[in-house]
Every structure is written in C-alpha cells, then in structure tokens.
Amino acid sequence: MKQKIGKIITSVVISGALFNLTLACNSGEECFKKGFELYNAGKKKEAYQYGVKSCEKFNYGKGCFGLGYLYEHGDGAPKDMNKALSYYKKAASGEEKLCGSGDGQACYELGYMYEHGYGISKDPNKAKKLYQKACKLGYKKGCK
C-alpha cells in the first residue's frame, strides 16, 4: 500500500514538474503571448496558466488584464467578478505604462477598464480618449 502511494505521489510530482517546464517563459510579455496563442487555439486552461505566470510572477499589465477578462466571462477560468475586478485593478498601472509607450492594445484595454469601472473609477470620457488613441496606434478594436 505504501509503495503504491509513493508511486502515485512521485508521478504527480513528475507530472507537475513536466507541466511547469511547459510554462517556461522569461518575461511577462513572453508568457502573455504564449497564453494568447493558446487561448486563440481553444486551449483556454493552458492559456490561463500562462496568464497567471505573466501577471503574478512578472506583474505584466496585459497578463493581469487577460486574467480579469477570463474571470469576468468565465472563459478558461470560473466566472468570478470579484477576482476579475482584482486582476483589472492590478492591470491598470501596467497597462498605463504600455499605453504610454505606444501599445495600442494596452490603450484599448485601459479604455475598457475606464468605460466599465473595472478596477478603476468609471470615466467614459477617458475611455473614449483611450479608444481613440488605440485606434490611432493601429489597434482596430479601438476604432468603434
């Protein structure tokens, strides 16, 4: 009996180690991009893991925004608006930096947070300006 339990524990540890090797990424941006690719390929649970690493380990704004989105919509993570708002709040400062450096997607995502009051105070005028900036930077979702 003890031998079977030992084998099970060993295989769980080995499986966990192998799984963590697949999450090898060296920056928040790299983890986010891998997660985004997996999400678009329909592998949402794997995408979620990269989002967690991008946000929690590297504090990358887009990774935190992505987790907020997944929790808000229950898409790849259980629907949980409290967790969504927490991740949106964590994303705000990172997205602001990325937007300021000319990242259209970050401007759009920050606008989304301002439009809905997710993680920051609701401000429709600021949201509109951020959407316009995203559009000017070539991020088409901002051109609504």
Secondary structure, DSSP 8 states (H G I E B T S, - for coil): -HHHHHHHHHHHHHHHHHHHHHT--SSHHHHHHHHHHHHHTT-HHHHHHHHHIIIIIT--HHHHHHHHHHHHHTSSS---HHHHHHHHHHHHHHHHHHHHTT-HHHHHHHHHHHHHTSSS---HHHHHHHHHHHHHTT-GGG--
